[in-house]
């Protein structure tokens, strides 16, 4: 059995990818909110919320919409499902911490979509792995932790500032001050918190290096850099990372991108006991 999804599996993954991806980018305003600081400067009602709009746009563009569209185009790139799952976990944590269980609806959709893609793909990969090991008739040791360490280290570095930032957004959600913005009746503040939490979560998950991990990690870096640049340009807006942390986030994103572009591949496996 091939480790690639069957034709039926590919169609199912493509359908899930395109439907959720385009919905997130268009109807759920991922691209629209991402572009608010660029194209809505003449509308004063958006000015104060530039960074809050951008956070929604970053999450539903770089961490949901684009990864799902990638699955629609390349159904074997299952690393995209890890990014979406990380977004689902981040929204769930932020929503519960903010006392807004309604946010779990967003989380559930993301996690179910990611799980469906993984289940459609997993059977073929497990069968192929088992067949290969039996055919070799030699115990195989899978390793590569050393190769994963730099990316895991960057995820760990990003975690504390993400938690600090998310805590501030959760406090804003609980207090209702400043007055929150809403999309489809969902408060932006928990999503804003999730847009920070998802960065270390997705970076760590992608260190597993499933197919498509390089492109997905570059998406994570791009989303981080985007918000960092907008924070530098609008440092005094509520929700901004500020100039210093904006530059730090851009530097972190560049480091992640360089790491991915020049990363060595993982060992394919070696006979047990081999040096």
N, C-alpha and C positions, 0 to 999 in steps of 0.2 A: 504493500500500500504506500502511495506517495505521501510525503509529509506535507505537500501542498493541499489546500482545500480542494474538494471535488467541485465540479461545475455547479451543483446545487448549493453547496456551501458558499462558493464565491458570489453567487447571485444574492443569497441571503445577507452576506456581509456587506456587499455593495449597496443593497437596499437600505439596511440600517444606517450605513455610513452617510449616504447622500441625503436621506430624509432628515436625520438628526443634525447633520452638518449644516445643510442649507437652512433648516429651521433656526438653528442657533445663530447663524451669521446674519440672517435677514429678518425673519419674523420675531426673533427674540432679541434683535437689535444689537448683536455683537459688533458688526461692522459700523453701524450707525453711531453707537456710543463710543467706539474706538476713535472715530473721526471727529467727535464734537470739538475738541480744541483746534482742529484744522479748518473746519468749514462752517462752524456755527458762532464765530466770534462776533457777528453782528447781532446776535440774539441775546440780550442781557439776561434772560431767564436761565440760560445755560452757564453763564460766566462763573458764578460762584461754585458750581458743581462740576467744573471741568475734570477734576481728578476723580470724583465719584463716578462720573459717567465713564471715564477712561478705564477705571478698575473693572466695571461691568464689561466693557468692550474687550479688555485684555483677557479676562477669564473665558468669555464665550466666543472669542475669536481664536486665540493662540492655544487654549487648553481644551476646547470642546469643538468648535466649528471646523477649524482647519484639520485637526487630527481625524475627525469623522469623515470629512471629505477625502482625506488621504486614503482612508479605508475604502471609501467608495471607488477610488481609482486604483488602489493597490491593496486588495483584500488580504494579501499575505503579510503586510506590514503590521503585525499585531502589537507592536510597541505603541501604536496609536491608542489602542484600548487601555493601556496602562496610564497614559496621560489623562484620558477621560475619567478613568476610575479614581485617579488622584484628585481630580476636580470634584468628583462626587463626594469623596471623603472630606475634602476641605469644606465644601458647602454644608455638609451634615454637621461637622464639628462647630463651625461658625454659627449656623442656625440654632443649634441646641444651646450653645453658650449664650446666644443673644436672647434666648427665650422665645424664639419664633419657629415653632415646629412646622409651620407651613413651608419653610425652606426645604424641608425633607422631601417635598414633592420633586423639586429640582434634583436633589441628590439621588432620589430613587430612580428617576429617568436615566441619569448618567450612569449609575452603577448597573442597572439592568441592561442597558445597551452595551456597556463594556463586558459584562458577564456573558451576554449572548454571543458577542464576537469571539470571546475566549473559548466558550464551549464549542462553537462551530469549528474552531481551528484546532483545539486541543487534541481531539481524538486522533486526527491524522498525524500530528507530531509525535504523540506518545507511541502510537503503533510503529512508526518509522524508527524511533529511537530503540524500541525493544527489538525490532527485527535486526537492526544493525549490530547491536551488542551480542545477540544470539549468533548471528552469522560469524562474527569475529571469534566467538568462543573464548574470549579472554576478558577477565574482569577489567572494567574501564573506570578510571578515576577522572571525574570531571573537576577541573579547577579553573583558575582564572581570577581568584580573589584579588591578587596583586594588581591585575589590570583594571579591576573595578574600583580600587581604593581611591584614586584621585577624584573620580566623580562623586563617590560617596562622601569624601572629605568636603567637597564644595557644597554638597547638600547639607552637611552638618554645619558648615559655616553660615549658610543662609537661614538656618532654622531659628536661632535666637532673635534676630531682628524681625523675622516674619511673625513670630509669636508676639513680640512687643507691639508691632504695628497692628496686628489683628486684634489684640486686646483693646487698643484705643478705638477701633471701629466697632467692636462689640459693645463697649461702654456707650458709644454714641447711639447704637441701635437700642439699647436698653433705656437710655434717657430720652431719646427722641430729639436730641439737640446736637447739632443744628437740625432743622426740620428735614426729614429724610426725603429722598426722591424714590419714586416707585416705577417699576416696569412690570406690566401684567400683574399688578397688585403685590409684587415682591419688593420688599425693602432693599435698597441698594447696600446698606451698611454691612449686613452679614456677607453679602457677595463680595464686598470690598475686602473684608477680612479674609475671605476664602481666596481672593486673588493673590494675596501674599503667602498664605499657608501652602497653596498648591505648588509654589516654586520649589521648595526643598522636597516636598513629597514626590512630585513628578521626576525631579532630578535623581532622587534615590531609586525610584521604581525603574527608571530607564537604565540604570546601571546593570540590571539583569541582562540587557542586550539581546532582547528578542528582535526579530527582523524589523528593520526600519528604525532602529534606535538612534542612529546618527541624525537622521532628518528630524525626528521628534525632539531630540535634545537640542538641536539648533532652533526649533520652534520655541522651546522653553527659554532659551537664551534670548531670542528675539522679543518675546513678550516681556521679559524682565527689562531688557534694554529700552523698549518702547516706554514703559511706565517710568523708568529712570529718567529718560530724556524729558518727558512731559513734566516730571517733578522739578527738574532743573529749570525749565522755562517758566513754570508757575509755582515757585517755591512757597508762596504765602497762601495758596489755596488749601482749604480743608481737605485732608486726605493725601496731600502731597508728601513724598518722602523727604523733601527739602533738597537743597543744593548738594550738601555733603553726601548724604545717603543716596541721592540720585546718581552722583558720580561713582560712588562705591558700587552701586548696583550695575551700572554700565560696565565698570571694570570687571565685576564678577561675571557678567554675561559674556564679555569678551574672553575671559579665562576659560569659561565653560565651552565656548565655541571653538577656541584653539585646541583645547583638550580633545574635543570630539573629532575634529578634523585630522589630528595627528595621532589619535589613539591606535594602539596595536590591537589586532584581533585577539580573541580569546583562544587559548589552546583547545584543539578539537577533542582532546582526550588522549590518555596514554595508558599503556598496560600497567596494572597495579605492580608496585615494586620497582618500576623503571626509574632510573635516575634522570 
